[in-house]
Amino acid sequence: MAQMQLEAAALPLARPQRMSLAFLGVAPFFVFAIMFLLWPTAFLMVGSFQDNEGHFTLENIRRLTEPTILNAYTISIEISVASALLGAIFGFFLAAAVVLGGLPRWLRPTLMTFCGVASNFAGLPLAFAFLATLGRTGLVTALLYNYLGFDLYATGFNVLSFTGLTLTYLYFQIPLMVLILTPALDGLKREWREAAEVLGATSWQYWRHVAIPVLWPSFLGTTLLLFANSFGAVATAYGLTGSSLNIVPILLYAQSRGDVLHNPNLGYALALGMIVITGLSNGAYIWLRARGERWLK
């Protein structure tokens, strides 16, 4: 009995050690977040309110209201909204087909593997891939013209335009939607559909009154995440369009690295505006995701 009491008394002493090891395991995350997220954000915030000599000023924030900069934000938001909505719609139907469509079982892991790779395939490689595929001398453009007599660019399409950049963003937006929404579709319980059928509900009524209300927070939250994902894409936009499209990432690059429009502090203010917009989108996504997970537990 005395030995058991001694062992029981020793148990609480082991918990702090396990907790310390647990914190040691997540320490790299906090170090990474501080070095590459919090510190750069603080640096941008301070630089946004400084001039080239380091004095406090509101001029950089005031210049965000200039027509050229407002137009860049408008076009960036329009591209982000278009790619987010299209990516969410196509991604939803693709995920629903894999999870609920009764397709062969081998197709799901294959698709999820591809989506995991494609959702992270962005930047200059993606821009080059679309230029080599849908550019004026691209492979698909040449095949359409040589074998079907169809001139893609005669229709007004241009890979360096609003439409071309939106189409390029869809390459990683749709897979990201599939990856995030698939667990939500898996969370739809079979008992819910069976109960609806017992009560005489049709398939449309089940989706209208049960499935869609449950999935709506996850769908809307993921759409906001897609918006933030495309709004913050810099390398893809710059590699694809160069300076032919007036969007915030291109303007930011010109202010930070350009030879003519070199004003780093204005670039900090532009980046701060992007952080605010993407931060609001990500915050709304986290809130909606928490609401959706209550039904899917």
Sequence and secondary structure as in RCSB ss.txt:
>XXXX:A:sequence
MAQMQLEAAALPLARPQRMSLAFLGVAPFFVFAIMFLLWPTAFLMVGSFQDNEGHFTLENIRRLTEPTILNAYTI
SIEISVASALLGAIFGFFLAAAVVLGGLPRWLRPTLMTFCGVASNFAGLPLAFAFLATLGRTGLVTALLYNYLGF
DLYATGFNVLSFTGLTLTYLYFQIPLMVLILTPALDGLKREWREAAEVLGATSWQYWRHVAIPVLWPSFLGTTLL
LFANSFGAVATAYGLTGSSLNIVPILLYAQSRGDVLHNPNLGYALALGMIVITGLSNGAYIWLRARGERWLK
>XXXX:A:secstr
 HHHHHHHHHHHHHHHHHHHHHHHHHHHHHHHHIIIIIHHHHHHHHHHTB TTS B SHHHHHTTSHHHHHHHHH
HHHHHHHHHHHHHHHHHHHHHHHHHS   TTHHHHHHHHHHHHTT  SHHHHHHHHHHHSTT HHHHHHHHHH  
 GGGGT  TTSHHHHHHHHHHHHHHHHHHHHHHHHHTS HHHHHHHHHTT  HHHHIIIIIHHHHHHHHHHHHHH
HHHHHHT  HHHHHHHTTSS  HHHHHHHHHH SSS  HHHHHHHHHHHHHHHHHHHHHHHHHHHHHHHHH 
